[in-house]
Amino acid sequence: MQSGLAQAKLRIRETLDAHPELTIILDATGNPSSRLRGRFIAQEGDFIKVQVSTALGQGLLVSIAGEIDTGSGREPLLGKYRVASSKIAGIGKYQVELTPASVTEEASPKTPPSSDEPDYYQVLQVSRTADVETIRRIFHVLAQRYHPDNRETGNQDKFRQVVEAHSVLSDPEKRAAHDVFLAGEDKVRYKIFESLENTEGVQAEVRKRQGILRLLYAKRLTDTQQPSMRGRDFVEMLACPLEHLEFALWMLREQRFIYRSDSNHFEITAQGVEAFEADQKDYGKKALIALPAPAQSA
């Protein structure tokens, strides 16, 4: 029978488009500084080499989730590793060699994400960049609200979901695996065209503008501290080249539905929020929108 870790690896393989970035979790605090983006370089036996933007101390135990290119194909990577060495590789770049943690260091097997697994950030109504303290605080509020003993607002199903969400998001390895799973789900959820052949014409332009507004609305709703998105975020989430989105972005700026900063980041305006909501005929019945945290450069 497969272990929970083996099943989680299989699940990642089945649900994700391959990408060269890894999520490296330094500790369980949930602070932005504890979650790094690393670029896979090579694998030699049990050792893997990655490039990160900060030096990591030798012997440090980290959790890793993502995919790597082994040469013969892309393989999911999920587990705990020890830092064997960390060497400077340029300005703001460090090459880190990692070795799998021993069996005794591994945590108990983790339950793999399933296709019907909910977005646990959405369950707790927190940003995907929320730290552990925020998650803990919101959990206690919702747990009291939905506890079956609460005669006014008790709800056994919601209470169970809240408990599950807290269990996953308060564990760094489970959270990393959940983040990777959501990234794959988001690519399917926000994709507006099945092929590039469908990206031309008036109706296609309307869909592009709706897709951009939907993304920016979701970003503003779920991440008020960092509500902006970059052009490459649109490319990745909408599965449409940036060159094909230029007209839609121009039109939305002219309508004052979005704002473009000097650093080429885009945000939805109050006028854009009103336009998006007015376009949602069944807005009150729709599920909450969720969006992954913005990518960080390694």
C-alpha positions as CSV (number, residue, x, y, z in Angstrom):
1,M,0.0,0.0,0.0
2,Q,1.4,3.4,-1.0
3,S,2.4,5.8,1.7
4,G,0.7,9.2,2.1
5,L,3.8,10.9,0.7
6,A,3.9,8.6,-2.4
7,Q,0.2,9.2,-3.0
8,A,0.8,13.0,-2.8
9,K,3.6,12.8,-5.3
10,L,1.3,10.8,-7.7
11,R,-1.5,13.4,-7.2
12,I,0.8,16.3,-8.1
13,R,1.9,14.4,-11.3
14,E,-1.7,14.0,-12.3
15,T,-3.0,17.5,-11.6
16,L,-0.2,20.0,-12.4
17,D,1.4,21.5,-15.5
18,A,5.1,21.1,-15.1
19,H,7.1,24.2,-14.0
20,P,10.7,24.7,-13.0
21,E,10.0,26.5,-9.7
22,L,9.9,24.9,-6.3
23,T,8.3,26.2,-3.1
24,I,10.8,25.9,-0.2
25,I,9.3,26.2,3.3
26,L,11.9,27.2,5.9
27,D,9.6,27.0,9.0
28,A,6.0,26.9,10.0
29,T,5.5,30.6,10.8
30,G,3.8,31.3,7.5
31,N,5.6,34.6,7.1
32,P,6.5,35.6,3.6
33,S,10.2,35.3,4.4
34,S,9.7,31.7,5.4
35,R,8.5,30.7,1.9
36,L,11.0,30.9,-0.9
37,R,10.8,30.3,-4.6
38,G,13.7,28.1,-5.8
39,R,14.8,27.1,-9.3
40,F,15.8,23.5,-9.9
41,I,19.3,23.1,-11.3
42,A,20.2,19.4,-11.2
43,Q,19.8,16.0,-9.4
44,E,22.7,13.8,-8.5
45,G,21.7,10.6,-6.8
46,D,19.7,11.5,-3.7
47,F,21.0,15.1,-3.8
48,I,19.3,18.0,-5.6
49,K,20.7,21.4,-6.4
50,V,18.5,24.5,-6.4
51,Q,19.0,28.2,-6.8
52,V,17.5,30.6,-4.3
53,S,17.7,34.3,-3.5
54,T,19.1,33.8,0.1
55,A,21.7,31.7,1.8
56,L,20.5,28.7,3.8
57,G,22.4,27.4,6.8
58,Q,24.0,24.0,6.6
59,G,21.9,21.3,8.3
60,L,18.6,23.4,8.0
61,L,15.5,21.2,7.7
62,V,13.2,22.5,4.9
63,S,10.0,21.3,3.2
64,I,9.8,21.3,-0.6
65,A,7.0,21.0,-3.1
66,G,6.9,21.3,-6.8
67,E,8.1,19.6,-9.9
68,I,11.6,19.0,-11.4
69,D,12.9,18.1,-14.9
70,T,14.9,14.9,-14.6
71,G,15.9,14.8,-18.2
72,S,13.7,11.7,-18.9
73,G,10.6,13.6,-17.8
74,R,9.2,15.8,-15.2
75,E,8.7,14.4,-11.7
76,P,6.8,15.7,-8.6
77,L,8.9,16.6,-5.6
78,L,7.4,16.7,-2.2
79,G,9.1,16.1,1.2
80,K,11.6,17.2,3.8
81,Y,15.3,17.9,3.0
82,R,18.4,18.9,4.8
83,V,20.7,21.7,3.5
84,A,24.1,20.0,2.8
85,S,25.8,23.2,1.4
86,S,25.0,26.7,0.3
87,K,27.3,28.6,-2.0
88,I,27.1,32.1,-3.5
89,A,26.4,31.9,-7.3
90,G,26.2,35.6,-8.2
91,I,24.6,38.8,-6.9
92,G,21.6,37.7,-4.8
93,K,21.9,34.1,-6.0
94,Y,22.9,31.0,-4.0
95,Q,23.3,27.4,-5.1
96,V,22.0,25.1,-2.4
97,E,22.6,21.3,-2.3
98,L,19.8,19.4,-0.5
99,T,19.7,15.8,0.7
100,P,16.5,13.9,1.8
101,A,15.8,14.0,5.5
102,S,16.1,10.6,7.2
103,V,13.1,8.5,7.8
104,T,13.0,9.3,11.5
105,E,12.9,13.0,10.7
106,E,9.9,12.6,8.3
107,A,6.6,13.7,9.7
108,S,3.6,11.3,9.7
109,P,2.3,10.5,6.2
110,K,0.3,13.4,4.7
111,T,-3.1,12.9,3.1
112,P,-2.7,13.7,-0.6
113,P,-4.9,16.4,-2.2
114,S,-7.9,15.0,-4.0
115,S,-9.7,16.4,-7.1
116,D,-12.6,17.4,-4.9
117,E,-10.5,19.0,-2.2
118,P,-11.8,22.5,-1.3
119,D,-9.7,25.6,-1.4
120,Y,-8.8,25.8,2.3
121,Y,-7.9,29.5,2.1
122,Q,-11.4,30.1,0.8
123,V,-12.9,28.0,3.6
124,L,-11.1,30.2,6.2
125,Q,-11.7,33.3,4.1
126,V,-8.0,34.3,4.2
127,S,-5.4,35.3,1.7
128,R,-3.0,32.6,0.3
129,T,-0.2,34.7,1.8
130,A,-1.7,34.8,5.3
131,D,0.7,33.9,8.1
132,V,0.2,31.2,10.6
133,E,-1.0,33.6,13.4
134,T,-3.7,35.1,11.1
135,I,-4.8,31.6,10.1
136,R,-4.9,30.5,13.8
137,R,-6.9,33.6,14.8
138,I,-9.5,33.3,12.0
139,F,-9.8,29.6,12.7
140,H,-10.8,30.2,16.3
141,V,-13.4,32.7,15.3
142,L,-15.0,30.4,12.7
143,A,-14.7,27.3,14.9
144,Q,-16.7,29.1,17.6
145,R,-19.3,30.3,15.1
146,Y,-19.9,26.9,13.5
147,H,-19.3,24.6,16.5
148,P,-22.3,22.2,16.7
149,D,-22.9,23.3,20.3
150,N,-23.6,26.9,19.1
151,R,-27.4,27.0,18.9
152,E,-27.6,30.1,16.7
153,T,-24.9,29.5,14.1
154,G,-23.7,26.0,14.6
155,N,-23.1,24.0,11.4
156,Q,-21.4,20.6,11.6
157,D,-20.3,20.4,8.0
158,K,-18.8,23.9,8.0
159,F,-17.2,23.2,11.4
160,R,-15.5,20.1,9.9
161,Q,-14.3,22.0,6.9
162,V,-12.8,24.8,9.1
163,V,-11.0,22.2,11.2
164,E,-9.6,20.5,8.1
165,A,-8.5,23.8,6.7
166,H,-6.7,24.7,9.8
167,S,-5.0,21.3,10.0
168,V,-3.6,21.7,6.4
169,L,-2.7,25.4,6.5
170,S,-0.9,25.2,9.8
171,D,1.4,22.4,8.6
172,P,4.2,23.7,6.3
173,E,4.4,20.5,4.2
174,K,0.7,20.0,3.9
175,R,0.3,23.7,3.0
176,A,3.0,23.5,0.3
177,A,1.3,20.5,-1.3
178,H,-2.0,22.3,-1.1
179,D,-0.5,25.4,-2.8
180,V,0.9,23.3,-5.6
181,F,-2.5,21.6,-6.0
182,L,-4.3,24.9,-6.2
183,A,-1.9,26.3,-8.8
184,G,-3.0,23.5,-11.1
185,E,-6.7,24.0,-10.3
186,D,-6.4,27.8,-11.0
187,K,-4.9,27.2,-14.4
188,V,-8.0,25.3,-15.4
189,R,-10.4,27.6,-13.6
190,Y,-9.2,30.9,-15.2
191,K,-8.3,29.6,-18.7
192,I,-10.4,31.5,-21.2
193,F,-9.5,29.8,-24.5
194,E,-9.0,26.1,-25.3
195,S,-6.6,27.0,-28.1
196,L,-4.9,30.0,-29.6
197,E,-7.1,29.6,-32.7
198,N,-10.0,31.0,-30.6
199,T,-8.2,34.3,-29.5
200,E,-9.3,36.4,-32.5
201,G,-12.6,38.3,-33.1
202,V,-14.9,40.6,-31.2
203,Q,-16.3,37.9,-28.8
204,A,-12.7,36.8,-28.0
205,E,-11.8,40.4,-27.0
206,V,-14.8,40.6,-24.7
207,R,-13.7,37.3,-23.0
208,K,-10.2,38.7,-22.6
209,R,-11.5,41.8,-20.8
210,Q,-13.8,39.7,-18.7
211,G,-11.0,37.4,-17.8
212,I,-8.6,40.2,-16.8
213,L,-11.3,41.9,-14.7
214,R,-12.1,38.6,-13.0
215,L,-8.5,38.0,-12.0
216,L,-8.0,41.5,-10.7
217,Y,-11.3,41.5,-8.8
218,A,-10.3,38.2,-7.2
219,K,-6.8,39.6,-6.3
220,R,-8.3,42.7,-4.7
221,L,-10.9,40.6,-2.8
222,T,-8.5,37.9,-1.5
223,D,-5.2,39.9,-1.1
224,T,-5.9,43.5,0.0
225,Q,-2.2,44.0,0.9
226,Q,-0.9,43.1,-2.5
227,P,-3.9,43.6,-4.9
228,S,-1.8,44.1,-8.1
229,M,-0.9,41.6,-10.8
230,R,1.8,41.6,-13.6
231,G,1.3,41.0,-17.3
232,R,3.0,37.6,-17.0
233,D,0.4,36.7,-14.3
234,F,-2.4,37.2,-16.9
235,V,-0.5,35.1,-19.4
236,E,-0.1,32.2,-17.0
237,M,-3.6,32.3,-15.6
238,L,-5.6,33.0,-18.8
239,A,-3.3,30.8,-21.0
240,C,-3.1,33.6,-23.6
241,P,0.0,35.4,-24.9
242,L,0.6,39.0,-23.6
243,E,0.6,40.3,-27.1
244,H,-2.9,39.1,-27.5
245,L,-4.0,40.9,-24.4
246,E,-2.6,44.3,-25.2
247,F,-5.9,45.6,-26.8
248,A,-8.0,44.3,-23.8
249,L,-5.6,46.0,-21.3
250,W,-5.8,49.3,-23.3
251,M,-9.5,49.2,-23.4
252,L,-9.9,48.5,-19.7
253,R,-7.5,51.4,-18.9
254,E,-9.4,53.8,-21.2
255,Q,-12.7,52.8,-19.4
256,R,-10.9,53.4,-16.1
257,F,-11.7,49.9,-15.0
258,I,-8.0,49.1,-14.2
259,Y,-5.0,51.1,-13.3
260,R,-1.4,50.5,-14.5
261,S,1.5,51.6,-12.3
262,D,4.9,52.8,-13.4
263,S,6.3,49.3,-12.4
264,N,3.9,47.7,-15.0
265,H,1.6,46.3,-12.3
266,F,-2.2,46.3,-12.8
267,E,-5.0,46.9,-10.2
268,I,-8.7,47.0,-10.5
269,T,-10.4,50.3,-9.7
270,A,-13.6,50.9,-7.8
271,Q,-15.3,51.6,-11.2
272,G,-13.9,48.3,-12.4
273,V,-15.3,46.5,-9.4
274,E,-18.8,47.9,-10.1
275,A,-18.6,46.9,-13.7
276,F,-17.5,43.4,-12.9
277,E,-20.2,42.9,-10.3
278,A,-22.9,44.3,-12.6
279,D,-21.9,41.8,-15.2
280,Q,-22.5,38.9,-12.9
281,K,-26.2,38.1,-13.3
282,D,-26.1,35.4,-10.6
283,Y,-23.3,37.1,-8.6
284,G,-24.9,36.3,-5.2
285,K,-25.1,32.6,-6.0
286,K,-21.5,32.3,-7.3
287,A,-18.8,30.6,-5.3
288,L,-16.1,32.8,-3.7
289,I,-13.2,33.5,-6.1
290,A,-9.7,32.5,-5.0
291,L,-6.3,33.2,-6.6
292,P,-2.8,32.0,-5.9
293,A,-0.2,34.2,-4.3
294,P,1.9,36.2,-6.8
295,A,5.1,34.4,-8.0
296,Q,8.3,35.4,-6.3
297,S,11.6,35.5,-8.3
298,A,14.3,33.2,-7.1
